[in-house]
Amino acid sequence: MEYLIVCPLALLAGLVDAVAGGGGLISLPAYFFAGLPPHAAIATNKLSSTMGTTIATVRYALFGYMAPMFVAAGVACGLAGSALGANLALVADSFALMVFMLVSLPFVAVLVFRVRDLNKFAERPLPRHRALALTGLIALAVGVYDGFYGPGTGTILMLLLTMVAHQSMREAAGTTKAVNLATNVAALAVFLVNGAVLIPLGLAAGAFNIVGNWIGSSLFDKKGSAVLRPLMLVVIALFAVRLIADLLA
């Protein structure tokens, strides 16, 4: 029953994650629905999502979406931010952050709905050094958020890299995938060392997640913003549900 619940949703999560980020908003609840305790659910989800993200990252690199300087700055700053956020989570209350995110989400949704093509920001490119600095700052800030709370990290990163750092939609997708993969691998290593991962279930779900990421990366390569915007709005809606549930809890 665990496999029947988790695996199809892991495929759907991989598809959404490859295009718009936020696949964990689908896959993590699947593990809870299957009856896994919280630590096992989070750890096992990290194994399956890391497998899928690896495939999407490799494919985006082969598609030519990876700008090496952006990726290097994003990965380095994202890892530093994630470590800082994890330490903050030990001493800070996340309630205020969740309220802020919940209040902000309608404005983000309106922005995504109104901006029909995220590539329009790249039509006014920033000087290279400024774009690189902004990429690092964005990855650092979103990395802190990822370590502190986490849901929707990929979607937030995509939006900020396009709208603030003026990366093209495809460069932003490549940077986002590289940062996500780095932080996922770092977290997975900790979970594996501590024996929290249910490896057979994680590998099975990971295989489905790989299929989803393969389909999603192909859709993104062919359709671009036509498929990105609707999925981003779906992720934002799922994020709102997750925030409300966490606040009520």
Secondary structure, 3 states (H helix, E strand, C coil): CHHHHHHHHHHHHHHHHHHHCCCHHHHHHHHHHCCCCHHHHHHHHHHHHHHHHHHHHHHHHHCCCCCHHHHHHHHHHHHHHHHHHHHHHCCCCCHHHHHHHHHHHHHHHHHHHHCCCHHHHHHCCCCHHHHHHHHHHHHHHHHHHHHHCCCCHHHHHHHHHHHCCCCCHHHHHHHHHHHHHHHHHHHHHHHHHCCCCCHHHHHHHHHHHHHHHHHHHHHHHHHCHHHHHHHHHHHHHHHHHHHHHHHHC
